[in-house]
Amino acid sequence: MNGLRSRGSDILPTMSDAKASRETEDGESEGGESAFTVIVAAAANLGIAVAKAVAGLISGSSAMLSEAAHSVADTVTEVMLLAALKRSEKPADEEHPLGYGPERYIWAMLASIATFVGGAVFSIYDGVHTLVAGEELGDPLVSYIVLGVAFLLEGYSLRTGVKQVRREASRLRVPDTYYLRHTPDTAVKAVVMEDSAALIGLLLAAGGLLGGQLSGSGVWDGIASCLIGLLLVYVAWVLGRSNAQLLIGRPLPAAVRASVHDELLSVPHVVDVLELTTLIQGPTEMLIAAKVDFRDMATAAEVEWACEEAEARLRERFPSIRRVYLDPTPGRAQRVRGGP
């Protein structure tokens, strides 16, 4: 077995040439870019949370208080994502021979739970309470100002995340939406989804304020708060499901698995690939394990050099593959014969 070291930082391992890998080395590392995206989002959400809370208390708006809870949950989420990025970068050691890559998804899972508990539950509770007990509406001017400023800050944060998504999708030659759905980099996925939800939530809060101002009833504000909560439930569910799939063990995309299979078959002395297992361990950490039938007359030295050749070819074509395990296995015909 030989562990393959990544020479690039591709997210979805669909690159078929080394040129893109070299281009990535000349620019920012993906981990650093993801961290910058998360830091921008965290800083924006922290300031927004305080402003929303003050505006909510002044105006008496449950939707504004729900938005404050939304921003607090997003801030906690991004702190957890930063912890995930930091801890997942630790190198492999004796206690963790395959590295710490999957730890990123544990923290990201906790972040999705924080979004659900800290934002969604509070928002729905506050909205239902407002619908049942009513509320006294105050001056909404401060809330409108805060919503406008928050929209600009959230928009800038979302722009940072979207730029990273577009850059990576363009480098991998896939559509932006495909990259966002399938990327193992759940940190940037969380930022884009949460900032998008934040912008929608701001519009809902503004609609609740306007409805209450025109009708004199707090019902609109309560409805807006409940809708914000349901929006956060959806975001938490999508992010939680994505991280759960990666924690359980998600294989490489079918097209990439087929390419790995074909690449192994092209190696001299390889007759057949009997079984192929692939595993995503992190955004830039992929594992390949395969049962390979080598030519019966191949010498031990030829088998060893064939394994080295397979490693080199896979490394060049898919820079994110860190580890390759090849198991020489008797072919089907040899099994039928009952032995060598």
TALINMO-V884937 format. One record per residue. RES is the residue in one letter. PHI is phi as a letter, one per 30 degrees, with the letter a starting at -180 (999 if undefined). PSI is psi in whole degrees, -180 to 180 (* if undefined). Layout:
RES/PHI/PSI
RES/PHI/PSI
This chain:
M/999/144
N/b/132
G/d/132
L/c/130
R/c/134
S/d/132
R/c/-1
G/b/-165
S/b/41
D/d/145
I/d/-61
L/c/122
P/d/63
T/c/7
M/d/140
S/c/14
D/b/159
A/d/-15
K/d/-46
A/d/-34
S/d/-43
R/d/-36
E/d/-36
T/d/-37
E/d/-31
D/d/-21
G/c/-160
E/d/147
S/d/149
E/d/-40
G/d/-42
G/d/-38
E/d/-41
S/d/-41
A/d/-42
F/d/-42
T/d/-43
V/d/-41
I/d/-43
V/e/-45
A/d/-41
A/d/-44
A/d/-42
A/d/-45
N/d/-34
L/d/-48
G/d/-39
I/d/-39
A/d/-45
V/d/-46
A/d/-41
K/d/-42
A/d/-45
V/d/-45
A/d/-37
G/d/-39
L/d/-37
I/d/-45
S/d/-16
G/i/20
S/d/123
S/d/-32
A/d/-38
M/d/-40
L/d/-36
S/d/-40
E/d/-35
A/d/-44
A/d/-38
H/e/-47
S/d/-36
V/d/-45
A/d/-40
D/d/-39
T/d/-46
V/d/-41
T/e/-46
E/d/-32
V/d/-42
M/d/-37
L/d/-37
L/d/-41
A/d/-39
A/d/-45
L/d/-42
K/d/-48
R/d/-32
S/d/-14
E/d/-5
K/d/138
P/d/159
A/d/147
D/b/-173
E/d/-35
E/d/-27
H/b/78
P/d/-21
L/c/9
G/i/-176
Y/c/14
G/e/-47
P/d/-17
E/d/-27
R/e/-40
Y/d/-24
I/d/-49
W/d/-38
A/d/-34
M/d/-44
L/d/-35
A/d/-40
S/d/-35
I/d/-39
A/d/-39
T/d/-41
F/d/-52
V/d/-49
G/d/-29
G/c/-56
A/d/-50
V/d/-46
F/d/-44
S/d/-45
I/d/-43
Y/d/-48
D/d/-37
G/d/-44
V/d/-41
H/d/-40
T/d/-42
L/d/-35
V/d/-48
A/c/-15
G/i/175
E/a/154
E/c/121
L/d/132
G/c/-159
D/d/118
P/d/-2
L/e/-48
V/d/-40
S/d/-42
Y/d/-41
I/d/-46
V/d/-42
L/d/-40
G/d/-46
V/d/-43
A/d/-38
F/d/-42
L/d/-44
L/d/-43
E/d/-37
G/d/-40
Y/d/-43
S/d/-44
L/d/-39
R/d/-39
T/d/-45
G/d/-41
V/d/-37
K/d/-41
Q/d/-41
V/d/-47
R/d/-40
R/d/-46
E/d/-41
A/d/-40
S/d/-40
R/d/-35
L/c/-3
R/h/47
V/b/157
P/d/152
D/e/-44
T/d/-36
Y/d/-45
Y/d/-45
L/d/-36
R/d/-38
H/c/-7
T/d/136
P/d/-7
D/d/83
T/d/-13
A/d/-52
V/d/-32
K/d/-42
A/d/-42
V/d/-46
V/d/-44
M/d/-43
E/d/-38
D/d/-37
S/d/-44
A/d/-35
A/d/-42
L/d/-42
I/d/-41
G/d/-38
L/d/-41
L/d/-39
L/d/-42
A/d/-41
A/d/-40
G/d/-39
G/d/-41
L/d/-46
L/d/-42
G/d/-42
G/d/-36
Q/d/-39
L/d/-35
S/c/-18
G/i/11
S/c/143
G/d/2
V/d/-43
W/d/-38
D/d/-40
G/d/-41
I/d/-43
A/d/-40
S/d/-43
C/d/-41
L/d/-38
I/d/-42
G/d/-43
L/d/-37
L/d/-42
L/d/-33
V/e/-44
Y/d/-46
V/d/-45
A/d/-39
W/d/-45
V/d/-47
L/d/-39
G/d/-42
R/d/-42
S/d/-45
N/d/-35
A/d/-42
Q/d/-40
L/d/-33
L/d/-42
I/d/-38
G/k/101
R/c/132
P/d/171
L/d/157
P/e/152
A/e/-41
A/d/-37
V/d/-39
R/d/-41
A/d/-38
S/d/-40
V/d/-43
H/e/-47
D/d/-37
E/d/-40
L/d/-39
L/d/-24
S/d/-7
V/d/136
P/e/142
H/i/-5
V/d/123
V/c/-42
D/a/152
V/c/105
L/d/-33
E/a/135
L/b/123
T/c/129
T/b/150
L/b/131
I/d/118
Q/c/-12
G/l/174
P/e/-31
T/b/29
E/b/106
M/b/142
L/c/138
I/b/129
A/b/134
A/b/142
K/c/119
V/b/133
D/c/114
F/c/159
R/e/131
D/e/-35
M/d/2
A/d/139
T/d/168
A/d/-39
A/d/-40
E/d/-37
V/d/-43
E/d/-45
W/d/-29
A/d/-38
C/d/-41
E/d/-41
E/d/-41
A/d/-42
E/d/-47
A/d/-43
R/d/-44
L/d/-36
R/d/-42
E/d/-38
R/d/-36
F/b/88
P/d/-21
S/d/-11
I/d/115
R/c/-35
R/b/139
V/b/127
Y/c/116
L/c/127
D/c/106
P/d/122
T/b/137
P/e/141
G/d/174
R/d/-42
A/d/-39
Q/d/-35
R/d/-38
V/d/-38
R/d/-16
G/i/17
G/k/179
P/d/*
